[in-house]
């Protein structure tokens, strides 16, 4: 009796317009990846995003109470964010023009 091996890989085939393939190939080349690796990674990442958006968050009653308590506190400034928003943007300071 022969053993049947379970396939670890499953083929996936798509028909794409030439312009889509050109864009994918260009992006894959920039990343130093093959078309297959690039498309697989992008598809898996997109699928994970969808699943994470729809996945319920579960926590204990005590955890939920602590979460609500933290959200109920007044907002506190984050010094690094305050400093970041006080900086002048490069396109506003003229530095970008001087570097050309």
N, C-alpha and C positions, 0 to 999 in steps of 0.2 A: 504494500500500500504506500503510495507516494504522499509525502507531506506537501501541502499547499502553502507556499510562502505568501504572507500578507504584504502587499505593495506598500512601500513607505512614501512613494511619490505618485502623484496623480496628475496626468497631463491636463492642461487648461489651454484652450485654443480660442483666439479672438480674431475677428476681422476688423481691421482699423483702416481709416483713410491714410493715404500716404503722408499727408501733412502731420497727422498725429504721431506716426512712426518716426518722422523726422525730428519732431520735438523731443520725443522720448529718447531717441538715439543721441541727440545733442546733449541732453541733460545727463544721460548715463555716461557719456564720454567725459563730461566735466567731473563727475564723481568717480571716474575710473572703474566703472562697473559694466557688466554686460547688460544688454537689453533685458534679458530674462531676470537677472538679479535685481535690476532697478525696478522693473514692473512688479515683481513679487514683493519686494520691500514696501513699495508705495501702496500696493493693494492691501497687504497685511496691516500696515499702519492705519490706513483709512478704515479698515474693518474694526481694528482695536478702538479707534476713536468713537465709532458708532456704538460699540458695545459698552464702552465706558460712559457715554452720554446717557445710556438707557439702563445702566446697572443700578439697582437700588443700593443705598448706603444703609448698612445695618450697624446698630450700636446698642449698647445696654441702656437702661433707663438712666443710670448714673452718668454715663457718657453723654447722653443727649442733654441731660440737665446741665452738665459742665459746658457743652457746646453752646446752648442757649444763653447761659450766663456770660460766656466770653463775647457773644454777639451783642449782648445787652450793655456792655461796658462802653463808655464814650471812646471815640476814636483817639488814638495817640499818634502824633507825628513820628515818622521814621526819619531820623536825621539824614541818612543817605539819600532818601527820596527828596527831602526838602532841598538839599544841596544840589541834586541833579536838576530839579525844576528851576533853580535860581541861575543856573548856567546859561550863558548866551549860546544859542545854536550856531554852529559854524557858518551856516548860510546867512545868519544875521550879523555876524561879527566882521565880515569882510576877509576873514582868514582864507576862506575857500578861493576867493578871487586872487589873493596875494600868492597862493601856491601854484596858480596856473602859469 
